Amino acid sequence: MIRVLHTGDWHIGQTLRGFLREHEHARVFDALVALVEEREPDALVMAGDVFDSQNPSGEAQRLFYETLVRLHQARPAMTIVVTAGNHDAAGRLEAPRALLDAIGVHVVGNVRRPGGAIDLSRHLVPIRKDGAVAGHVLGVSYPTAACLPGLTAGRVRDEAGSPIVRAVRDLYAALHEAARPELAGLPYIVTGHLHVAGGLESEGAERRILVGGEHAVPPDVFPEDADYVALGHLHRAQEVGRPIVRYSGSLIPLSATELAYRHGVSLVTIGDGPARTEHVVIDRPVLFLRLPEAGDMALGELGDRLAALDLDPGLPVEARPFLQIRLARAGLPAGYRAEVDRIAERFPVRVVDVRVASVDAPSPDLAPVGGPMVRLAERDPEDLFRMAFLQTHGVEPAAPHLDVFHRARAGA
């Protein structure tokens, strides 16, 4: 029997409307180290999106490597497997591989096929317990086009069905077939960083990432022999299709739409019957609040509601709560967003999302284009950006797009 701690989507280096998240990441990594000390897992699997950017800052990289060392020190016998996500530069992540191997950390980047055959040593990681191999992790990173040989634009357009899904299925089949002789009936964990059909997305925080514009793969692309499939990419902890196919979710809310999630990690026990999964919630280091808690409010109520929070005015910036504000449209003045900022700056909060209800609906995410006439000056610029992006690209803007928008707006 082995215990595996499944986590993912750390997004180290992320900013939320210009606010750094380093303080929160440091605190949740403290909690992760404490959890390893308490639960004594045999392996930790990080299923992609280590960083928020393919070119992470020095501070983000320092925090990542310090966390790996702390995890190793907390439980030296624990195997650590880290896979690259769509936000990561796989080559950069793999670069210090020789050093990381020395502390039991195995980094899995792009698929390598020297001489045409898959280099299994880069993907199949043994889990050791009491000096013996007790299980295996088949590490698979985000499947880039380079990982899916044989794809061409013609195939994507012309073949019936989905050649992208077929290529992903073939990739997992090839990896599993290469690994099969090594498994010896021991617990077997497979990883993935992609959108599996049926998984619930976070609006504005995750994007469709498969090559060829494909959205999702079915849960049956993974080997039937797997005891557990550890997924990354979606930020809500959830199972998809089968109890053993699971997203652990992110460690902190990465957008205002994740306010209601119970962020944490999955602790998986394998080897004495079907895999058993426990979702372990990690307390948020910083509050993430919605005003009002339900419905919407008049702008004139904002000051009183902020005062009712009774927050310590001496809170440092990094510890101040994030705030999503929902406003009723009726009576909302032109330039209301500047007024929101003016009111909020008297309180120790960080406003990261302001949404306005339409006249016809209690609290939609965006006012409908065909609704009652509204002057341009009365529209939140972020709402206009979201609508323009959706009209142009057919999908909602993701968190990186919104971050660029807010930086451009702040510099205007």
N, C-alpha and C positions, 0 to 999 in steps of 0.2 A: 504493500500500500504506500502511495506517495501523496504528498500535498503540494499543490502548485498554486502560486499566487499570480493571477492573471490581471494585468493592468494595461493601459494604453492611452494614446492621445494626450500626452503630457503637454505638448505645445509650449515648451520652454521658450521664453522670449516674446510671448504674445503680449500685445497691448490691447486694451479695450477703450476705444475712443481716445486714444492717446495716453491712457494711464498704464503705467508699467505693472506687470503682475509678479515681479520677482519675489516680493514679500510673500505672496500667497503660495507660490511654488515652493519656496524654502520651507514654509510651515507644513504643507502637505507632504513634502518629502521627509520632514521630521516624523510625521505620523506614519508614513510608510516604513521607515526604519524601525520605529517602535513596534509596528505590527509584525514585522519579520522577527524581531526579538521575542515577541509574545507567542506567535503561532508556529514558529520554527518550520517554515515550508522547506521542501526539498528543492524546489525550483521557483524562480520568478520569471515570468514571460511578459515582456513588454511588446505589445502588438502594433508598433508603428506610430508615426508622428511624434518622435522624440522632441523635435523642435518645431516652431511655428513657421520658420523660414528655411529655405535651402542654403542661406548664407547667414547662419546665426551669429550673434554678437559674441565677443569674447566672454562677457559676463554669463550669457546663456550656456556656452560650452563649459565654462568653469563649474557652474552649478550642476550640470549633468555629470561630469566626471567626478566631482566631489561626492555626489549622491551614489554613484556606482561604488566608490571606495567605501563609503559608509555602510551600504547594503552588504558588501562583502565582509566588512569587519563585524557587522551584527551577526552574521551567520556564515563563517568561512566555507562550510561544506555545501552551501546552496549554489546550485547552477543558475546562472543568469543568462537569459536569451533575449536579445534586443533585435527587432527587425525594423527595416526602414519603411516609412509610410510615404504617402504622396507629398507631404510637406518636407520630407528629408532629402538631402543629397546623399544617395546610397554610397557613393564612393568616398565622400567626406566622412560619413559615419563609420565606414569600414577601415579608414586609414590607420588608426592606432590599434588595429586588431591584434598584433603581436603582443603589445603591452597589456591589452585587456584580457587576452587569453590567460595571462599569468595570474589574474585574480578571479578566474572562473567566469568571465563575461564573454559570451559568444555573440558577435555582431553579424547579422545576416543582411546582405545587401542584394544587389542584382544577381540573377541566375548566371552562373558561369558554365560554359560548355566547351572546355578545351578538347579539341579533336572531335567535336560534335556530341560528346557524351556529357551528361550533367555531372558536375563535380559535387558529389554527395557530401563530401567532408565539409563543405560550406553550409550545408542545410540540416543535416541530421546530427543533433546534439544529444549525447547520452546524459541522463540524469543519474547521478551516483548517490547511493545511500549506504552508509556503513561500509564504504570501500568497494562496493559492487555496483554494477549497472542495474538500476531498478526501473528504468523507463527511458523514453526517447521523446524529443521534441523535433518535429519537422518544421523548421523555420522557413517561412515564405514571406517575402516582403511585398510591397505594392507592385503589381505586375505591370511594368512599363512595356512599351512596344518592343524594346530590346529583349525582354523576357519571354515574349510571345512570338517566336520565329514563324515565318511563313505568311504573316499578315501583309496584305497589300490593299491599297485603296479600292482596287477592283473587286476583291473578295468581299470587302465590307459592304459595297453597294449592291453587288449582283447576286451573291449566294442567298438561297433561301435560309430562313432561320437567322441565327446570329453567329457569324464566324468569331466574333470577339469572345462570346460566352464559350463557344466550342474550344477556342484556343486556351482560355483559362482552365477549362475542364481538362484539356490535354496536358497542360503544364502540371496540374496536381496529380494526374494519373502517372505521368512520367516520373515525377519526384517520388511518388508512393511506390511505384514498381522498383525503382532503384533502391529504396529504403527497405523494402519487404524482407530481404534475407537477413537484415540486421535486427529486426524487431523482436524475434524470439518470444512472442506472446506477452511481452511486457507492456505496461501502460504506455499509451501512444497519444501524444498531443500534436495537433496540427495547427499552424497559425495562418492568418490571412489579414490583409489590410485592403478592404474593398467594401462596396455596398452589396449586401446580400438581400435579395428580394424579400419584402415583408418587414424589413427593419424600419423603424420610425426615425425620420430625420429631424434635425433641429433647424428650423427656418433661419436662413441667413448665416449659418455657421458651418455647414458642410456642403461640398459641391460634388456634382457627378464627375467621377474621376476615371472611369475606364476609358481606354483609348478607343477611338472611333465614335465617340459620343454616346457610347453605351452607358446605361444607368446602373444596372444591377445584375448580379448572377444569381441563379437559384441555389438553395442550400445544398442540393445534391451534387455540386461540383467537387465537394470534399470527399476524401476516401471513406468508404463505409466502415473500414476497419478502425478508424480513429475513435478513441475513447472520449476525446474532447476537442472542440475546435475553438481556439482562442482568437477572437476577431478584434480588429481595430478599425477606426474611421468614424463610426457613429458615436455620438457623445452620450447617448442615453443607455444606461445598463439595461440589457434585454436579451432574451433568447429569440432565435429566429428559426422557424421550421421545426426544430427539435430541441429538447432541453440541453443537449450537449453542444449545440452551435450557439455561441454566446458572445455578445459585446460586453466588455467590462465597463464601458463608458469612461469618460474623462474624470480627472481628479478634482477639477474645479469647473464652474460654469464658464464657458468660453463665449457666450453671448447672452443677451437679455432673455432670449427665448428659452434658455435652459434653467431659468429661475426655479422651476418646480422640480427639477431632477434631484434624485438622491445619489449624488456622486460618490464614488468609492472604487473598490476593487472586488474581484471575484476570487474566493478561496475555493479551490477544487480538490476534492479527495477522490483518488482513482486507485482501483486495484482490488476492491472487495465488492464487486457487483457494479451496477451502473454508476457513472460518475455522479457525485453529489456536489452541488454548488451552493455556496453561501455568499450573498452579496454583503460585503462589509462596508458600511457607510463611513466616510471620512468627513469629520466636521469641517465646515467652511471656515477658513481663517478670517474672512471678511464677510460681513452681511451683504446679501443681495436682496433688495427690497423692491416691492411694487406698491406704488401709491396711485389710487387706493388699492386695497387688497383685491377688490373685485369691482367690475364696472369702470366708470370714469368719474371725473370730478370737474367742477368749474375751476378756472385758473385762480380765482379769488380764494379758494380753499387751500391752496398749496402751502402758504406760509404757516397756517394753523396746523396742518397735518405734519409738516416738518418739525414744528415746535413740539408736537405731541410725541415725537420719537424720543425726546429727552436725551439726546446724545451728548457725550462729553465734548465740549468745545475744544479741548486740548488734544483731541485725537490727531496723531500724525497723518499725513496725507495717505500713506500706504495702508492705513488701517481704517480709513473712512468707508462707510457702506457705499456700495454701488446702488444706483437708484433708477428704476424704470417708472416713468410717469405717464399716466393715461388721462387725457383731457377730453371733456365734452366739447363738441364743436359749437354748440349754441352759445352765442355771445362772445366767442373767442376773438380778441382784437387782432388787428394786423400787427406783425412783429411780436407775436406772443412768445416765440422761442427766446428772444432776448430778455423778455420779462421773466421767463422761467429761470434763466441763468442769473438774473439779477436777484431774484428771491432766494434761490438756492445757495448763492455765494455767502449768505449770512449764516449758513449752517455747515457742520462738518460732514458733508455728503459729496458724492461724485455722481452727477447725472450722466448716464450713458445711453439712455433711450427715452425719447418723448414721442408718444403716439397720440393721434387725434381721432376720435370716433366720428364717423359720418353722421349726417342727420338721420339717415334711415336705419342705422344699425347701432347697437349698444357699444361695441368696442372692437371693430375690425382692425387688422394689422395695417391696412392701407385704405384710405378713402377711395371709393370707386370713381373711375374717370368719368363715367356717365351719370354721376349723381348730381345733386343741386349745384348751381353755379357758385364757385368760390373764387375770390380774387387771388391772383398769384401770390401777392404779398402775405396772404393768410396761410399759405401752405408751408409746412416744414420743409426746408431744403433737402433733408434726408429722405422724406417721403417722395419728393420729386425725383431724386436720384434713383431710389428703389424702383419707381414706376418706369423711368426711362430705361434703366438697365434691363428690367423684365421685358419691356416691349422690344428692345433691341436684340437680346440674347435668348429670350424664352425661358430663362430661369432667374430666380432671385439672386441678388448679389451675395457673395460669400463674405465671411468675416474679413479676409484680406482686402477685398474691394472696398468694404465700408471703412476700414482703417485708412486706406489711401484717400478716400473721399474726405474723411474727417481731418486728416493732416492738410489736405489742400484747402479745405474750408477754413481751418485755423490760420493758414498762412495768407489767406486772401485779404 
